[in-house]
Amino acid sequence: MFSRREILEIAVRMEKNGENEYRKAIDAVSDRALISLLEWMADEERAHADFFSRLIDRLGPFSKSPFVEEMDAGFLKELIGGSSLSLKEVDFAKVESIGELLSIFMDFEEDSILFYQMLLPMIEDSETRAEVERIVAEEKSHIRKLRDKMAGEGIQG
């Protein structure tokens, strides 16, 4: 249903959005350990985006009819409930606690996982499927790190 290129382009967009949100949060917190964790998370998201971008580059030139592009965009919009594939806007100045911030980022990671898992049944290419499954595993490891941070802070999650 979706081409390998389309899956990879969606993944790049999602990962770049995640990186941007983590970098914005860094400016809003003062806890050095949390800043370090957020920097690591942002770097991980950038690495995922770079990985997907390199895969796109290896696919070479691509042209697609506007009709098919519009159909795919419409289907994708319906599939994800009208979301623009961007993370929800967060005013980090209004986040009142480290626990709240960590919960927001766990939600972001879980949203990414859900999105990738929704796409998996539509991916026909086994290599692309394996790549997306690997990213899902990494996103799950991000959630574990965030939970570990919460536990280290004595925050109930």
Backbone bond lengths (Angstrom), bond angles and torsions (degrees), N, CA, C in turn:
res aa  C-N    CA-C-N  psi(-1)  N-CA   C-N-CA  omega(-1)  CA-C   N-CA-C  phi
1 M - - - 1.450 - - 1.525 110.16 -
2 F 1.325 117.27 -52.51 1.455 121.41 174.35 1.515 107.94 -101.38
3 S 1.313 116.08 141.10 1.454 119.30 176.33 1.521 109.47 -76.09
4 R 1.308 114.37 163.88 1.462 119.83 177.08 1.534 109.89 -57.72
5 R 1.321 117.01 -43.21 1.464 121.82 -179.90 1.529 111.05 -60.09
6 E 1.319 116.95 -44.68 1.466 120.09 -178.90 1.532 111.70 -62.66
7 I 1.313 116.29 -43.28 1.466 120.62 177.85 1.527 109.85 -59.78
8 L 1.317 115.83 -45.13 1.458 120.35 -178.31 1.526 111.86 -66.70
9 E 1.331 117.40 -38.31 1.473 120.24 178.55 1.536 111.01 -66.10
10 I 1.308 117.00 -39.22 1.468 121.08 176.42 1.529 109.18 -63.29
11 A 1.318 115.92 -44.55 1.461 120.31 -179.69 1.527 111.23 -61.90
12 V 1.328 117.34 -41.92 1.470 120.42 178.20 1.523 109.73 -59.68
13 R 1.320 116.68 -46.25 1.466 120.71 -178.29 1.534 110.87 -62.02
14 M 1.323 116.43 -44.78 1.470 119.47 -179.58 1.523 111.54 -63.74
15 E 1.322 116.52 -44.00 1.463 119.97 -177.87 1.531 111.35 -67.45
16 K 1.321 117.57 -38.79 1.470 120.17 176.63 1.528 110.74 -64.44
17 N 1.323 116.71 -39.54 1.463 120.08 176.54 1.525 110.46 -60.95
18 G 1.319 116.47 -43.25 1.462 120.57 178.58 1.515 111.54 -61.88
19 E 1.323 116.58 -46.11 1.468 120.11 178.49 1.528 110.85 -57.70
20 N 1.329 116.46 -45.97 1.471 120.34 -179.59 1.523 111.85 -59.90
21 E 1.323 117.63 -41.02 1.463 120.48 -179.63 1.528 111.26 -66.87
22 Y 1.317 117.43 -41.94 1.465 119.51 178.04 1.524 110.84 -63.47
23 R 1.322 117.01 -40.28 1.469 120.00 -179.55 1.538 110.65 -67.19
24 K 1.331 117.08 -37.25 1.473 119.27 176.09 1.520 110.91 -63.25
25 A 1.306 116.14 -39.10 1.467 120.26 -178.12 1.524 111.34 -66.34
26 I 1.323 117.26 -33.31 1.468 120.80 -179.87 1.521 110.69 -55.81
27 D 1.331 116.33 -38.73 1.470 120.61 -179.43 1.523 112.77 -70.90
28 A 1.328 116.88 -14.95 1.457 120.13 -173.95 1.529 113.32 -102.13
29 V 1.328 117.54 -2.86 1.460 119.36 -178.27 1.529 110.41 -121.91
30 S 1.329 115.79 158.93 1.464 119.81 -179.46 1.531 112.85 -118.24
31 D 1.315 117.64 -14.54 1.462 122.21 -179.58 1.536 108.97 -67.43
32 R 1.354 116.41 118.15 1.479 121.03 -175.78 1.528 112.01 -61.23
33 A 1.312 117.85 -39.83 1.463 120.24 -179.72 1.521 110.52 -65.59
34 L 1.326 116.65 -39.68 1.458 120.36 178.73 1.528 110.63 -68.69
35 I 1.327 116.45 -40.81 1.470 119.75 176.84 1.523 109.89 -59.26
36 S 1.318 116.59 -43.62 1.458 120.93 179.10 1.528 110.99 -61.27
37 L 1.331 116.85 -43.15 1.463 121.14 178.11 1.525 110.64 -63.22
38 L 1.329 117.56 -44.65 1.464 121.22 -179.79 1.525 111.48 -64.98
39 E 1.332 116.47 -38.04 1.474 119.32 176.74 1.524 110.03 -63.15
40 W 1.340 116.01 -43.20 1.456 119.94 178.08 1.531 110.55 -61.33
41 M 1.345 116.44 -45.09 1.466 120.67 179.85 1.536 110.44 -60.95
42 A 1.331 116.73 -44.88 1.468 120.62 179.43 1.531 110.08 -61.18
43 D 1.331 116.19 -43.36 1.468 119.97 178.93 1.526 111.29 -63.25
44 E 1.325 117.07 -38.50 1.461 121.05 176.91 1.531 111.12 -62.57
45 E 1.329 116.03 -45.14 1.464 119.74 179.80 1.540 110.25 -63.26
46 R 1.345 116.41 -40.60 1.467 119.81 178.02 1.529 109.80 -63.80
47 A 1.332 116.96 -41.27 1.461 120.29 178.30 1.529 111.03 -62.00
48 H 1.327 117.13 -39.71 1.470 120.06 176.51 1.523 110.19 -62.98
49 A 1.328 117.29 -46.54 1.473 121.09 179.64 1.530 110.40 -61.08
50 D 1.333 116.67 -42.81 1.474 120.24 178.73 1.528 110.82 -63.42
51 F 1.322 116.24 -41.11 1.453 120.67 178.74 1.531 110.56 -60.01
52 F 1.337 115.83 -49.37 1.462 119.39 179.38 1.532 111.10 -64.13
53 S 1.324 117.61 -37.79 1.475 120.96 178.69 1.527 111.06 -63.22
54 R 1.325 116.72 -41.73 1.474 119.81 178.28 1.531 110.61 -62.93
55 L 1.327 116.26 -37.72 1.464 118.87 177.31 1.524 110.89 -64.35
56 I 1.326 116.60 -39.70 1.465 120.68 177.31 1.525 109.59 -62.24
57 D 1.329 116.77 -45.20 1.465 120.78 -179.78 1.521 111.79 -58.97
58 R 1.326 116.51 -36.62 1.465 120.05 179.75 1.520 112.66 -69.39
59 L 1.330 116.56 -20.26 1.462 119.54 179.89 1.520 112.41 -74.16
60 G 1.335 116.84 -19.82 1.460 120.93 178.17 1.516 112.70 80.32
61 P 1.348 116.35 -170.17 1.477 121.25 -176.74 1.524 111.35 -59.23
62 F 1.311 113.90 150.66 1.462 119.70 -175.99 1.513 108.91 -147.10
63 S 1.296 116.48 132.94 1.460 119.22 172.19 1.515 107.60 -133.56
64 K 1.290 114.92 147.52 1.449 120.60 -174.77 1.519 107.74 -143.61
65 S 1.284 116.47 147.63 1.459 118.51 -179.42 1.523 110.29 -72.28
66 P 1.334 118.45 144.60 1.467 120.71 178.16 1.529 112.24 -57.71
67 F 1.328 117.72 -32.85 1.462 120.99 179.91 1.534 110.38 -62.08
68 V 1.334 116.52 -47.72 1.452 120.69 -179.32 1.523 109.76 -65.75
69 E 1.337 116.95 -40.61 1.458 120.32 178.50 1.521 111.26 -60.33
70 E 1.319 117.99 -44.71 1.464 122.22 179.72 1.518 110.34 -64.83
71 M 1.327 116.71 -41.96 1.460 120.35 178.93 1.530 109.99 -61.44
72 D 1.324 117.35 -46.57 1.458 120.52 179.80 1.514 111.40 -62.43
73 A 1.332 117.63 -43.66 1.464 121.30 -179.76 1.524 110.03 -61.52
74 G 1.335 117.01 -43.08 1.463 120.83 178.85 1.510 111.97 -64.18
75 F 1.321 116.54 -43.46 1.461 120.51 179.17 1.517 110.33 -63.94
76 L 1.331 115.91 -44.80 1.459 119.79 -179.30 1.515 111.00 -63.13
77 K 1.325 117.16 -40.99 1.466 120.72 179.00 1.529 110.09 -61.31
78 E 1.329 116.13 -42.78 1.469 119.97 177.89 1.528 110.67 -65.32
79 L 1.321 116.04 -40.52 1.459 121.60 -177.66 1.522 112.01 -61.00
80 I 1.322 116.89 -39.68 1.465 119.59 -175.95 1.515 112.56 -104.15
81 G 1.310 117.64 16.99 1.450 121.62 172.54 1.513 115.00 72.10
82 G 1.323 117.44 32.01 1.459 119.88 175.72 1.512 113.69 83.17
83 S 1.309 118.75 1.86 1.462 120.59 178.44 1.511 109.73 -68.47
84 S 1.319 115.67 150.80 1.456 119.68 179.98 1.521 111.88 -90.38
85 L 1.308 117.98 12.79 1.454 124.80 -176.61 1.523 112.27 68.12
86 S 1.305 116.23 15.90 1.455 118.05 175.28 1.516 107.53 -104.23
87 L 1.297 114.89 152.85 1.453 118.57 177.75 1.507 109.34 -68.05
88 K 1.321 115.76 151.96 1.452 118.51 178.66 1.528 108.78 -59.06
89 E 1.311 115.11 145.86 1.456 119.80 179.97 1.520 109.62 -71.10
90 V 1.296 115.83 131.38 1.457 121.16 179.47 1.521 107.45 -123.59
91 D 1.310 115.69 128.57 1.465 120.89 172.89 1.522 106.14 -90.67
92 F 1.322 115.75 97.01 1.453 120.10 -174.20 1.525 112.70 -63.70
93 A 1.321 117.48 -22.14 1.467 120.35 177.04 1.530 110.90 -66.38
94 K 1.333 117.00 -22.72 1.465 120.78 -178.54 1.528 113.14 -94.73
95 V 1.324 116.77 -5.10 1.457 119.88 177.95 1.521 106.85 -73.95
96 E 1.313 115.33 124.61 1.467 120.46 -169.52 1.521 114.93 -94.07
97 S 1.319 118.53 -14.18 1.455 118.85 -177.10 1.523 110.61 -151.12
98 I 1.329 114.14 160.74 1.462 119.72 175.33 1.523 109.79 -62.43
99 G 1.325 116.54 -38.84 1.464 120.06 178.70 1.515 112.33 -60.04
100 E 1.323 116.78 -42.27 1.467 120.74 178.26 1.528 110.61 -63.70
101 L 1.322 116.56 -43.34 1.466 121.06 179.40 1.522 110.76 -62.75
102 L 1.316 117.11 -46.48 1.459 120.67 179.58 1.530 111.24 -63.18
103 S 1.318 117.08 -37.82 1.469 120.57 176.83 1.519 111.50 -63.70
104 I 1.330 116.86 -40.31 1.469 121.03 177.74 1.522 109.44 -59.17
105 F 1.332 116.10 -46.09 1.454 119.07 -177.65 1.521 112.66 -71.35
106 M 1.327 118.05 -31.19 1.460 119.20 173.47 1.529 109.73 -64.30
107 D 1.342 116.41 -39.26 1.464 119.82 176.42 1.524 110.98 -61.77
108 F 1.343 117.38 -42.14 1.462 120.86 178.28 1.525 110.44 -59.35
109 E 1.318 115.85 -46.77 1.466 120.25 -178.91 1.528 110.46 -64.65
110 E 1.322 117.09 -41.99 1.467 120.62 178.84 1.524 111.17 -64.28
111 D 1.350 117.13 -38.42 1.463 120.26 176.47 1.526 110.70 -61.38
112 S 1.329 116.86 -42.12 1.466 120.38 178.11 1.528 110.39 -61.69
113 I 1.316 115.88 -45.28 1.461 120.10 179.84 1.526 110.47 -60.55
114 L 1.331 116.79 -47.03 1.467 120.02 179.47 1.523 111.64 -59.88
115 F 1.326 115.90 -41.56 1.465 119.45 179.97 1.525 110.41 -62.85
116 Y 1.328 116.52 -48.83 1.464 119.19 179.96 1.522 111.03 -62.68
117 Q 1.327 117.64 -38.65 1.461 120.04 179.34 1.525 111.59 -67.67
118 M 1.343 117.30 -31.60 1.465 120.07 175.35 1.526 110.64 -66.44
119 L 1.326 115.99 -35.14 1.459 119.82 -178.33 1.523 113.32 -77.14
120 L 1.314 117.38 -29.00 1.465 120.44 -174.11 1.532 114.20 -50.47
121 P 1.340 120.09 -45.29 1.471 118.17 -179.68 1.532 113.47 -64.82
122 M 1.321 117.47 -17.08 1.465 120.89 -178.64 1.524 112.52 -93.24
123 I 1.302 117.18 -4.91 1.461 120.89 -177.74 1.522 108.76 -91.37
124 E 1.310 115.33 115.06 1.454 119.85 -178.22 1.523 112.33 -85.60
125 D 1.312 117.47 -32.86 1.457 122.63 -177.20 1.528 110.00 -74.78
126 S 1.327 116.84 121.54 1.465 120.76 -175.38 1.525 112.11 -66.04
127 E 1.317 117.85 -33.05 1.469 120.53 179.04 1.529 110.59 -66.46
128 T 1.328 116.94 -44.11 1.464 120.74 178.63 1.520 109.95 -65.02
129 R 1.321 116.20 -41.51 1.471 120.53 178.60 1.529 110.31 -58.18
130 A 1.321 116.91 -45.71 1.463 121.19 179.85 1.533 110.79 -63.05
131 E 1.309 117.16 -38.72 1.466 120.85 179.14 1.523 110.91 -64.47
132 V 1.325 116.46 -44.12 1.464 120.17 179.48 1.525 110.17 -66.70
133 E 1.324 117.76 -39.47 1.464 120.35 177.29 1.529 111.22 -62.11
134 R 1.329 117.98 -36.28 1.461 121.69 177.66 1.526 110.63 -64.94
135 I 1.335 116.52 -42.08 1.464 120.33 178.70 1.531 109.95 -65.50
136 V 1.312 117.55 -39.16 1.476 120.66 176.59 1.532 109.48 -58.18
137 A 1.314 116.64 -43.86 1.467 120.03 178.88 1.524 111.06 -62.09
138 E 1.329 117.30 -40.04 1.460 120.11 178.09 1.525 111.42 -66.92
139 E 1.340 117.18 -39.36 1.465 120.00 178.07 1.533 109.96 -63.17
140 K 1.322 116.45 -37.14 1.465 120.06 176.78 1.526 110.55 -64.83
141 S 1.328 116.95 -36.09 1.459 119.29 177.87 1.529 110.62 -68.23
142 H 1.330 117.73 -30.71 1.469 120.81 175.18 1.527 110.24 -63.51
143 I 1.317 116.31 -42.41 1.466 120.21 179.09 1.523 109.91 -62.44
144 R 1.335 117.13 -41.52 1.466 119.84 177.73 1.525 111.05 -60.63
145 K 1.324 117.40 -41.32 1.474 120.22 178.75 1.521 110.65 -64.04
146 L 1.334 116.74 -41.58 1.464 119.92 178.51 1.525 110.68 -64.45
147 R 1.327 116.90 -41.14 1.477 120.32 177.08 1.525 111.44 -64.44
148 D 1.332 115.40 -39.48 1.466 119.01 176.97 1.516 110.84 -61.64
149 K 1.322 117.09 -40.27 1.462 121.21 177.97 1.535 110.01 -62.68
150 M 1.346 115.52 -43.61 1.463 119.20 178.22 1.531 110.14 -60.10
151 A 1.313 116.75 -45.75 1.459 121.06 -179.14 1.528 109.89 -62.91
152 G 1.323 117.01 -40.93 1.454 121.62 178.74 1.510 112.78 -63.62
153 E 1.332 115.79 -27.85 1.461 121.35 178.42 1.526 111.28 -88.74
154 G 1.340 115.96 -4.13 1.458 119.43 -178.03 1.513 112.87 74.41
155 I 1.330 116.60 27.37 1.466 122.56 -177.31 1.516 108.71 -99.07
156 Q 1.319 115.07 132.11 1.473 120.11 175.31 1.517 108.86 -77.24
157 G 1.336 117.00 131.71 1.463 120.80 -178.27 1.443 110.36 -113.82
